[in-house]
Amino acid sequence: MRISYICYMQEVGLNLNVIALIILLGCFLGFFISLFLIVKSWKKNLPNTFMGFFILSISFVMLEGWLNYTGFIFHHLWLSNFAEPLNFIIAGLLYLFVVSQLGESKKANHWYHFLPFIFWLGYCMFYFLQPEAVKYNDSIEVMQLDLPSIKQNPTFSSDPWGLRNYVNLLTGIYFSIYILLGSRKLYIKAKSMGENILKTSHKTLRSMRNISFHIIVATIIFMLVKLIFKNDVGDYLIFLYLSYMILITTVQIMNQSTYFNEVSNFLEIPSLKYKKSSLAHEDKPIILEAIIHQMEEEKYFSSSRASLTDLAKLIHRSPHHVSQVINEKMNRSFFEMLASYRIEEAKEILKSDLGKNLTIEEIAERVGYNSKSAFNTSFKKITNTTPSLFRDS
């Protein structure tokens, strides 16, 4: 095997180009985003947890593709086809994301969506336990490299039932089934809400529709690549589109972040934020109740000078403890909480007879905003429409 490997490196070399760089960037962003989503949403936000594992699975598949495309797989033959079983979990995770986002997911019914992955992982063990010579021969075959194979006599077959010969076909069928199931769920949900899924302005429905569209496109690219190219030669086209999906997801997360609206310390480490907090666990519900009282009963949010420090003074607590309770119990920052209360109040005003006679600037002032532009930005971010359009509707 070593002779053949050296021959490969001398004749072909590593395939490091712009395409390889784009795919590697997509992998890096995918791993980062998935880790962020999983950690932030674990046991708090089920849809985002599924989305995190969905992106993580895609990232591993892309990493395997990058190793094959660049030729680095010959440095680490033990990783050959390591992500193949994930082909049979990606669509299931996306489906679970959709149904949980639509509020139709039941935890007791999650397990059977992972059966295809578990089965294929077990079946791939026949291949994973093969010597490197087998994996070397497999790699030069799928990448269509004009290199001599290595003679070897494995003790057992790497594909005893011949199923891996149909992995691409089975993957296509698997994705098609889940795309149909997810599309049906979206159609039924939109119909029950009186919405047209193709023209809906509903934020959740539109988001689910757009995600489904990208997965359909990725599946079509996958099928075309497998029909046009032999083995895995054209897989880089699939990974380029997946990299694009991850990139626009990263941009979307950054655009929706409230970080740029807050006064933050450069290079502050969030994971250490409350590590040494002196706040007792039993005090957290008390502080939370005081915060909610100020917001809902006293309407503290309507003050244009509302701040974390001032709110902390009102309830006789430290700003650090108040911020910790808001982060942990309400799963949002102080500014996110403030905006949420302000926009809900604005919506009630806009729906009332009084709201019909007030200007947008006057409504903005009533709920605590100093400018119409800031009000419009927050309103559109939360409701996906402008105050004027909301009132007209």
C-alpha positions as CSV (number, residue, x, y, z in Angstrom):
1,M,0.0,0.0,0.0
2,R,2.8,2.4,0.8
3,I,4.3,2.1,-2.7
4,S,1.0,2.8,-4.3
5,Y,0.4,5.7,-2.0
6,I,3.8,7.3,-2.8
7,C,3.1,6.7,-6.5
8,Y,-0.2,8.6,-6.1
9,M,1.4,11.5,-4.4
10,Q,4.1,11.8,-7.0
11,E,1.9,11.5,-10.0
12,V,-1.2,13.4,-8.8
13,G,-0.4,15.4,-5.7
14,L,-2.8,17.1,-3.5
15,N,-5.7,18.9,-5.2
16,L,-5.7,22.2,-3.3
17,N,-7.6,24.9,-5.2
18,V,-10.4,27.4,-4.8
19,I,-13.1,24.7,-4.7
20,A,-11.3,22.9,-1.9
21,L,-11.0,26.2,0.0
22,I,-14.7,27.0,-0.3
23,I,-15.7,23.5,0.9
24,L,-13.3,23.7,3.8
25,L,-14.7,27.1,4.8
26,G,-18.2,25.6,4.6
27,C,-17.1,22.8,6.9
28,F,-15.6,25.2,9.4
29,L,-18.7,27.4,9.5
30,G,-20.9,24.4,9.7
31,F,-19.1,22.9,12.7
32,F,-19.1,26.3,14.5
33,I,-22.8,27.0,13.9
34,S,-23.9,23.5,14.8
35,L,-22.0,23.6,18.0
36,F,-23.4,27.1,18.8
37,L,-27.0,25.9,18.1
38,I,-26.8,22.7,20.0
39,V,-25.2,24.2,23.1
40,K,-27.6,27.2,23.2
41,S,-30.8,25.3,22.5
42,W,-30.2,22.0,24.3
43,K,-33.3,21.2,26.4
44,K,-34.6,24.7,25.7
45,N,-35.4,24.9,22.0
46,L,-36.1,21.6,20.3
47,P,-36.3,22.9,16.7
48,N,-32.9,24.6,16.9
49,T,-31.4,21.4,18.5
50,F,-32.5,19.4,15.5
51,M,-31.2,22.1,13.2
52,G,-27.9,22.0,15.0
53,F,-27.5,18.3,14.5
54,F,-28.7,18.6,10.9
55,I,-25.9,21.1,10.1
56,L,-23.4,19.0,12.1
57,S,-24.2,16.0,10.0
58,I,-23.9,17.9,6.8
59,S,-20.5,19.3,7.9
60,F,-19.1,15.8,8.6
61,V,-20.3,14.7,5.1
62,M,-18.7,17.7,3.5
63,L,-15.4,17.0,5.5
64,E,-15.3,13.5,4.1
65,G,-15.9,14.9,0.6
66,W,-13.1,17.4,1.1
67,L,-10.7,14.7,2.2
68,N,-11.5,12.8,-1.0
69,Y,-11.4,15.8,-3.3
70,T,-8.1,17.0,-2.1
71,G,-6.5,13.6,-1.7
72,F,-5.8,14.0,2.0
73,I,-7.8,10.8,2.5
74,F,-4.6,8.9,1.5
75,H,-2.9,10.3,4.6
76,H,-5.8,9.1,6.8
77,L,-7.3,6.0,5.1
78,W,-8.9,5.0,8.4
79,L,-11.3,7.9,7.8
80,S,-12.4,6.5,4.5
81,N,-16.3,6.7,4.1
82,F,-16.6,7.6,7.8
83,A,-19.6,9.9,7.1
84,E,-21.5,7.5,4.9
85,P,-24.0,6.5,7.6
86,L,-24.9,10.2,8.1
87,N,-26.5,10.2,4.6
88,F,-29.4,8.4,6.4
89,I,-29.9,10.8,9.2
90,I,-29.8,14.2,7.5
91,A,-33.3,14.2,6.0
92,G,-34.8,12.8,9.2
93,L,-33.3,15.6,11.3
94,L,-34.6,18.2,8.8
95,Y,-38.1,16.6,9.0
96,L,-38.0,16.7,12.8
97,F,-36.9,20.3,12.7
98,V,-39.9,21.2,10.5
99,V,-42.5,19.3,12.5
100,S,-41.2,20.6,15.8
101,Q,-41.0,24.2,14.5
102,L,-44.7,23.7,13.5
103,G,-45.5,22.5,17.0
104,E,-46.4,19.0,15.9
105,S,-43.5,17.0,17.2
106,K,-43.8,14.4,20.0
107,K,-40.6,13.2,21.8
108,A,-41.9,9.7,22.0
109,N,-42.0,9.5,18.2
110,H,-38.5,10.7,17.5
111,W,-36.5,7.4,17.8
112,Y,-37.7,5.6,14.6
113,H,-36.4,8.4,12.4
114,F,-32.9,7.4,13.4
115,L,-33.4,3.7,12.4
116,P,-32.0,4.1,8.8
117,F,-28.8,5.7,10.3
118,I,-28.4,3.0,13.0
119,F,-28.9,0.2,10.4
120,W,-26.4,1.7,7.9
121,L,-23.9,2.5,10.6
122,G,-24.0,-1.2,11.7
123,Y,-23.7,-2.4,8.1
124,C,-20.7,-0.1,7.4
125,M,-18.8,-1.7,10.2
126,F,-18.0,-4.5,7.7
127,Y,-16.1,-1.8,5.8
128,F,-14.7,0.2,8.7
129,L,-13.0,-3.0,10.1
130,Q,-11.2,-3.7,6.8
131,P,-7.4,-3.2,6.4
132,E,-6.1,0.0,4.8
133,A,-5.4,-1.9,1.6
134,V,-9.1,-2.4,1.0
135,K,-9.8,1.3,1.7
136,Y,-7.0,2.3,-0.6
137,N,-8.4,0.3,-3.5
138,D,-11.9,1.6,-2.8
139,S,-10.6,5.2,-2.8
140,I,-8.8,5.0,-6.1
141,E,-11.9,3.4,-7.6
142,V,-14.4,6.0,-6.5
143,M,-12.1,8.9,-7.4
144,Q,-11.3,7.3,-10.8
145,L,-7.5,7.4,-10.3
146,D,-5.3,5.6,-12.8
147,L,-3.3,3.8,-10.2
148,P,-2.6,0.2,-9.6
149,S,-4.6,-1.5,-6.9
150,I,-3.1,-3.5,-4.0
151,K,-3.6,-7.3,-3.8
152,Q,-5.2,-8.3,-0.6
153,N,-7.2,-11.1,0.9
154,P,-9.7,-9.8,3.4
155,T,-10.9,-12.2,6.1
156,F,-14.6,-11.1,5.5
157,S,-16.5,-9.1,2.9
158,S,-16.8,-5.3,3.3
159,D,-20.3,-5.5,1.7
160,P,-21.8,-9.0,2.4
161,W,-25.2,-8.2,1.1
162,G,-24.1,-5.9,-1.8
163,L,-26.1,-3.0,-0.3
164,R,-23.3,-0.4,-0.6
165,N,-23.4,-0.7,-4.3
166,Y,-26.8,1.0,-4.1
167,V,-26.0,3.6,-1.5
168,N,-26.6,6.5,-3.9
169,L,-29.9,5.1,-5.0
170,L,-31.0,4.4,-1.4
171,T,-29.9,7.9,-0.3
172,G,-31.9,9.5,-3.1
173,I,-35.0,7.5,-2.1
174,Y,-34.5,8.3,1.6
175,F,-34.3,12.0,0.9
176,S,-37.3,11.9,-1.5
177,I,-39.5,10.2,1.1
178,Y,-38.7,12.8,3.8
179,I,-39.0,15.7,1.4
180,L,-42.5,14.5,0.5
181,L,-43.4,14.0,4.2
182,G,-42.1,17.5,5.2
183,S,-43.8,19.2,2.2
184,R,-47.1,17.5,3.2
185,K,-46.8,18.8,6.7
186,L,-46.1,22.3,5.5
187,Y,-49.0,22.2,3.0
188,I,-51.5,21.0,5.7
189,K,-50.3,23.5,8.2
190,A,-50.5,26.4,5.7
191,K,-54.0,25.3,4.6
192,S,-55.2,25.1,8.3
193,M,-54.0,28.7,8.7
194,G,-55.6,29.9,5.5
195,E,-52.2,30.6,3.9
196,N,-50.7,29.8,0.5
197,I,-47.4,28.1,1.2
198,L,-45.9,29.6,-2.0
199,K,-47.0,33.2,-1.3
200,T,-47.3,33.2,2.5
201,S,-46.0,36.1,4.6
202,H,-46.1,34.1,7.8
203,K,-42.6,34.1,9.2
204,T,-42.4,30.4,10.3
205,L,-44.1,29.0,7.2
206,R,-41.9,31.1,4.9
207,S,-38.8,30.0,6.7
208,M,-39.8,26.3,6.5
209,R,-40.6,26.7,2.9
210,N,-37.3,28.3,2.0
211,I,-35.3,25.6,3.9
212,S,-37.3,22.9,2.1
213,F,-36.5,24.5,-1.2
214,H,-32.8,24.5,-0.6
215,I,-32.9,20.8,0.4
216,I,-34.9,20.0,-2.7
217,V,-32.3,21.8,-4.8
218,A,-29.4,20.0,-3.0
219,T,-31.2,16.6,-3.6
220,I,-31.7,17.4,-7.3
221,I,-28.0,18.3,-7.6
222,F,-27.1,15.1,-5.9
223,M,-29.2,13.0,-8.3
224,L,-27.9,14.8,-11.4
225,V,-24.3,14.4,-10.2
226,K,-24.7,10.7,-9.6
227,L,-26.3,10.3,-13.1
228,I,-23.7,12.3,-15.0
229,F,-20.5,11.5,-13.1
230,K,-19.2,8.0,-12.2
231,N,-18.8,7.2,-8.6
232,D,-17.8,10.2,-6.4
233,V,-16.0,12.3,-9.1
234,G,-18.6,15.1,-9.2
235,D,-19.5,15.2,-5.5
236,Y,-17.7,18.6,-5.1
237,L,-20.7,20.2,-6.9
238,I,-22.9,19.0,-4.1
239,F,-20.5,20.2,-1.4
240,L,-20.3,23.7,-3.1
241,Y,-24.0,24.1,-2.8
242,L,-24.0,22.9,0.8
243,S,-21.3,25.4,1.6
244,Y,-23.5,28.1,0.1
245,M,-26.4,27.0,2.3
246,I,-24.2,27.1,5.4
247,L,-22.8,30.5,4.4
248,I,-26.2,32.1,4.0
249,T,-27.3,30.5,7.4
250,T,-24.3,32.1,9.0
251,V,-25.2,35.5,7.5
252,Q,-28.8,35.1,8.7
253,I,-27.8,34.3,12.2
254,M,-25.5,37.3,12.3
255,N,-28.2,39.6,10.9
256,Q,-30.7,38.4,13.6
257,S,-28.2,38.8,16.4
258,T,-28.8,41.5,18.9
259,Y,-25.0,41.8,19.6
260,F,-24.7,44.8,17.4
261,N,-27.5,46.6,19.2
262,E,-25.8,46.2,22.6
263,V,-22.8,47.6,24.4
264,S,-20.5,44.6,24.5
265,N,-16.9,44.0,25.6
266,F,-14.6,43.0,22.8
267,L,-13.5,39.4,23.1
268,E,-15.7,38.8,26.1
269,I,-16.0,35.0,26.7
270,P,-19.7,34.1,27.1
271,S,-19.0,30.6,28.6
272,L,-17.4,32.2,31.7
273,K,-20.1,34.8,32.2
274,Y,-21.9,33.3,35.1
275,K,-19.4,30.7,36.2
276,K,-18.6,32.5,39.4
277,S,-22.0,34.0,40.0
278,S,-23.0,34.5,43.6
279,L,-26.7,34.3,42.8
280,A,-28.4,31.6,44.8
281,H,-30.7,29.2,42.8
282,E,-33.7,29.9,45.0
283,D,-33.4,33.7,44.4
284,K,-33.8,33.3,40.6
285,P,-37.6,32.9,40.6
286,I,-38.0,35.8,42.9
287,I,-36.0,38.1,40.6
288,L,-37.8,36.8,37.6
289,E,-41.2,37.6,39.2
290,A,-40.0,41.1,40.0
291,I,-38.8,41.6,36.4
292,I,-42.1,40.4,35.0
293,H,-44.0,42.7,37.4
294,Q,-42.1,45.7,36.3
295,M,-42.6,44.9,32.6
296,E,-46.2,43.8,32.6
297,E,-47.8,45.7,35.5
298,E,-45.6,48.9,35.6
299,K,-44.8,48.8,31.9
300,Y,-41.2,49.8,32.5
301,F,-40.4,49.1,28.9
302,S,-42.3,52.2,27.8
303,S,-39.6,54.4,29.2
304,S,-37.1,55.6,26.6
305,R,-34.4,55.6,29.3
306,A,-35.0,51.9,30.2
307,S,-31.7,50.2,31.0
308,L,-30.5,47.1,32.7
309,T,-28.9,49.2,35.5
310,D,-32.1,51.2,36.2
311,L,-34.3,48.0,36.2
312,A,-31.9,46.4,38.7
313,K,-32.2,49.5,41.0
314,L,-36.0,49.3,40.8
315,I,-36.1,45.7,42.0
316,H,-33.1,46.2,44.4
317,R,-30.8,43.7,42.7
318,S,-27.5,43.8,41.0
319,P,-27.4,44.3,37.2
320,H,-25.3,41.2,36.9
321,H,-27.9,39.0,38.7
322,V,-30.8,40.6,36.8
323,S,-29.0,39.9,33.5
324,Q,-28.3,36.3,34.5
325,V,-32.0,35.7,35.3
326,I,-33.1,37.1,32.0
327,N,-30.6,35.1,30.1
328,E,-31.2,31.8,32.0
329,K,-35.0,32.0,32.7
330,M,-36.2,33.9,29.6
331,N,-33.5,32.7,27.2
332,R,-32.8,36.1,25.9
333,S,-30.8,39.3,26.6
334,F,-32.1,42.4,28.3
335,F,-32.5,44.2,25.0
336,E,-34.3,41.3,23.4
337,M,-36.7,41.2,26.3
338,L,-37.2,44.9,26.2
339,A,-37.9,44.9,22.4
340,S,-40.3,42.0,22.8
341,Y,-42.5,43.8,25.4
342,R,-42.3,47.0,23.4
343,I,-43.4,45.4,20.1
344,E,-46.2,43.5,21.8
345,E,-47.5,46.7,23.3
346,A,-47.2,48.5,19.9
347,K,-49.2,45.7,18.3
348,E,-52.0,46.2,20.8
349,I,-52.0,49.9,20.1
350,L,-52.0,49.5,16.4
351,K,-55.0,47.1,16.6
352,S,-57.0,49.6,18.7
353,D,-59.1,52.6,17.6
354,L,-56.6,54.8,19.3
355,G,-53.8,53.4,17.1
356,K,-55.7,54.4,14.0
357,N,-55.5,58.0,14.9
358,L,-51.9,58.1,16.1
359,T,-48.8,58.5,13.8
360,I,-46.2,55.8,13.8
361,E,-43.8,58.2,15.5
362,E,-46.3,58.8,18.3
363,I,-46.8,55.0,18.8
364,A,-43.0,54.5,18.8
365,E,-42.7,57.1,21.6
366,R,-45.5,55.5,23.6
367,V,-43.7,52.2,23.7
368,G,-40.2,53.6,24.5
369,Y,-38.5,54.3,21.2
370,N,-36.7,57.6,20.6
371,S,-37.0,57.3,16.8
372,K,-39.3,55.9,14.1
373,S,-36.4,54.1,12.4
374,A,-35.4,52.2,15.5
375,F,-39.1,51.3,16.1
376,N,-39.5,50.1,12.5
377,T,-36.4,48.0,12.6
378,S,-37.4,46.2,15.8
379,F,-41.0,45.8,14.7
380,K,-40.0,44.2,11.4
381,K,-37.4,42.0,13.0
382,I,-39.9,40.5,15.4
383,T,-43.1,40.5,13.3
384,N,-41.6,40.4,9.8
385,T,-43.7,43.3,8.7
386,T,-43.8,47.1,9.2
387,P,-46.0,48.9,11.8
388,S,-47.9,50.5,8.9
389,L,-48.6,47.3,7.1
390,F,-49.6,45.6,10.4
391,R,-52.1,48.3,11.1
392,D,-53.6,48.2,7.6
393,S,-54.0,44.4,7.8
